[in-house]
């Protein structure tokens, strides 16, 4: 019985229509091949969790991937808004893919869901700062996700997740954990880790980690509210994208929302 051919980064790019995929010069061919397989499996799992098509994962071909290239000292993974690049380090990026993908999605939706937002602006920041949101049912569902993450249940004060994040920043004398885009990326991680299938290359550490024990991931009832809000949003988004594809609708209509 002949086994299936290994998946390459060329296959990953073609399937999901990424703008580009770059691999670092110090990545050996065996490392590259293993990484391609892990990326492919993780992105397929993410597609299942989000119940959307391939071009949701690549944000309609606008997102570029880097592996083992463009790293920063002490940083396992990062997203660069200026170039729309998601980068994972060669030996330390596993488990960070969901977090960085949501940064890319949050950034992509910034000027799709809001008017007058700076080109580098995130949708989560726009929502928190009461930017002019475009009228669209999907945007309302996305706003409900942000509210579940950033505010308490009745929407009158900051959430417990925000409060824990603010305390962590104060202890470290930085502004990082309490930034809206970071809060939302960690909440998305929790949603993904609580979903099926589970994939350790895609996400890990939202339950059993030092950050989780410090309250930097959603817990209890808030976690469930966030998971429900994300599921409600992505089920609707994925369904709209599949219908658009079936009807050969105009490119960019659904993920771009409406003016």
DAVENFEN-V318338 format. One record per backbone hydrogen bond with DSSP energy under -0.5 kcal/mol. NH is the residue of the N-H (numbers start at 0). CO is the residue of the C=O. If there is no record, write none. Layout:
NH:CO + NH:CO
//
This chain:
11:7 + 12:8 + 13:9 + 14:10 + 15:11 + 16:12 + 17:12 + 18:62 + 19:62 + 21:64 + 23:66 + 26:23 + 27:25 + 31:27 + 32:28 + 33:29 + 34:30 + 35:31 + 36:32 + 37:33 + 38:34 + 39:35 + 40:36 + 41:37 + 42:38 + 43:39 + 44:40 + 45:41 + 46:42 + 47:43 + 48:44 + 49:45 + 50:46 + 51:46 + 55:52 + 56:52 + 56:53 + 57:53 + 58:55 + 59:54 + 61:57 + 61:58 + 62:57 + 63:83 + 64:19 + 65:85 + 66:21 + 67:87 + 71:74 + 74:71 + 75:73 + 77:86 + 79:84 + 80:78 + 82:79 + 83:79 + 84:79 + 85:63 + 86:77 + 86:84 + 87:65 + 88:75 + 92:88 + 94:200 + 95:92 + 96:200 + 97:201 + 99:95 + 100:96 + 101:97 + 102:98 + 103:99 + 104:100 + 105:101 + 106:102 + 107:103 + 108:104 + 109:105 + 109:106 + 110:106 + 112:108 + 113:109 + 114:131 + 120:117 + 122:105 + 125:121 + 126:122 + 127:123 + 128:124 + 129:126 + 130:125 + 131:114 + 132:130 + 133:112 + 135:133 + 139:135 + 140:136 + 141:137 + 142:138 + 143:139 + 144:140 + 145:141 + 146:142 + 147:143 + 148:144 + 149:145 + 150:146 + 151:156 + 154:151 + 158:149 + 162:158 + 163:159 + 164:160 + 165:161 + 166:162 + 167:163 + 168:164 + 169:165 + 170:166 + 171:167 + 172:168 + 173:168 + 175:173 + 178:175 + 181:178 + 182:178 + 183:179 + 184:180 + 185:181 + 186:182 + 187:183 + 188:184 + 189:185 + 190:186 + 191:187 + 192:188 + 193:189 + 194:191 + 202:198 + 203:94 + 208:206 + 212:208 + 213:209 + 214:211 + 215:210 + 221:218 + 222:218 + 223:219 + 224:220 + 225:221 + 226:222 + 227:223 + 228:224 + 229:225 + 230:226 + 231:227 + 232:228 + 233:229 + 234:230 + 235:231 + 236:232 + 237:233 + 238:234 + 239:235 + 240:236 + 241:237 + 242:238 + 243:239 + 244:240 + 245:241 + 246:242 + 247:244 + 248:243 + 252:249 + 255:251 + 256:252 + 256:253
//
